């Protein structure tokens, strides 16, 4: 069974930084792309960023572009989301996810078959 586990969430002041990590149990990192999504109560889960299987392609939501950086450590089968210049509107539960179709760079929740349990990020003003 595929498992993803996020870590690194917490409380931070506006303008601060946080780094989220995602550990994946998939044996071969070349078989999946990794995405990050976030969700606030009462709203749909929204795309944040995605990185393809070899780290050569990344894509970001407009709301986080130039503030967040997605990356992955292929040998260690882990990924991260470095978040900077955080704003109160970034407050959400953040999820990492795996898309087992590495030939595409998906931004829809339906593109991802496997999800972590989520980690809370709270940005105070």
C-alpha positions in Angstrom: 0.0 0.0 0.0 1.3 3.4 -0.9 1.8 5.8 2.0 2.6 9.5 2.0 3.4 11.4 5.2 3.7 15.1 5.6 5.6 16.9 8.3 6.8 20.4 9.1 3.5 22.3 9.6 3.0 24.8 12.4 2.3 28.3 13.4 4.2 31.2 11.9 3.9 34.9 11.7 3.1 36.7 8.5 6.3 37.2 6.4 7.9 34.1 7.9 8.9 30.8 6.4 8.1 27.1 6.8 9.3 24.0 5.1 7.0 21.0 4.6 8.3 17.6 3.9 6.7 14.5 2.4 8.0 11.0 2.7 6.7 8.5 0.2 6.6 4.7 0.4 6.6 4.2 -3.4 9.8 2.3 -4.1 10.6 3.9 -7.4 10.7 7.7 -7.5 10.7 7.6 -11.3 7.2 6.3 -11.4 5.4 9.3 -9.9 5.1 13.1 -9.8 4.6 14.8 -6.5 2.1 17.5 -5.9 1.1 19.8 -3.0 -2.4 20.9 -2.3 -4.1 22.8 0.5 -7.6 23.1 1.9 -9.5 25.3 4.3 -12.8 24.4 5.9 -15.7 24.9 3.6 -13.6 25.2 0.5 -12.4 22.7 -2.1 -8.9 21.4 -2.0 -6.7 23.6 -4.2 -3.5 23.0 -6.2 -0.4 24.6 -4.8 2.6 23.1 -6.7 3.8 20.0 -8.6 7.1 18.6 -9.5 7.6 15.8 -12.0 9.3 12.5 -11.5 12.9 13.7 -12.3 12.6 17.2 -10.8 12.9 18.8 -14.2 9.5 20.3 -14.4 7.7 22.4 -11.8 4.5 24.3 -11.8 2.9 26.6 -9.2 -0.4 28.2 -8.5 -0.3 31.9 -9.2 -1.1 32.7 -5.6 2.2 31.1 -4.4 4.5 31.7 -7.4 7.8 33.4 -6.4 7.1 32.6 -2.7 7.0 28.8 -2.6 9.5 26.3 -4.0 8.8 22.7 -4.6 11.6 20.1 -4.7 12.3 16.4 -4.2 15.2 14.1 -3.2 14.8 11.3 -5.6 17.2 8.8 -3.9 15.5 9.4 -0.6 12.0 9.3 -2.0 11.1 12.5 -0.3 9.7 15.9 -1.3 9.4 19.3 0.2 7.6 22.6 -0.1 9.6 25.6 1.0 7.2 28.4 1.8 8.4 32.0 2.2 6.8 35.4 2.7 3.8 33.6 4.2 0.5 35.4 4.4 -2.6 34.8 6.6 -4.4 33.6 3.5 -1.9 30.7 3.2 -3.4 29.2 6.4 -4.7 25.7 5.5 -4.2 22.0 5.8 -1.4 21.1 3.3 -1.4 17.7 1.6 1.2 16.0 -0.5 0.0 13.6 -3.2 1.4 11.2 -5.8 0.4 11.0 -9.4 1.4 7.7 -10.8 1.2 8.9 -14.4 4.6 10.6 -14.7 4.1 11.7 -18.3 1.8 14.5 -17.3 2.0 17.4 -14.8 -1.3 17.3 -13.1 -2.9 20.2 -11.2 -6.3 18.7 -10.5 -7.0 16.6 -7.4 -8.4 13.9 -9.7 -5.0 13.4 -11.2 -3.6 12.1 -7.8 -4.3 8.6 -6.6 -2.4 8.8 -3.3 -2.6 11.4 -0.5 -1.0 12.1 2.8 -3.0 12.8 5.9 -2.2 16.6 5.8 -0.4 19.0 8.0 -1.8 22.2 9.4 -0.1 25.5 8.5 -1.3 28.6 10.4 -0.1 32.1 9.5 -0.9 34.8 12.0 -1.2 38.4 11.1 
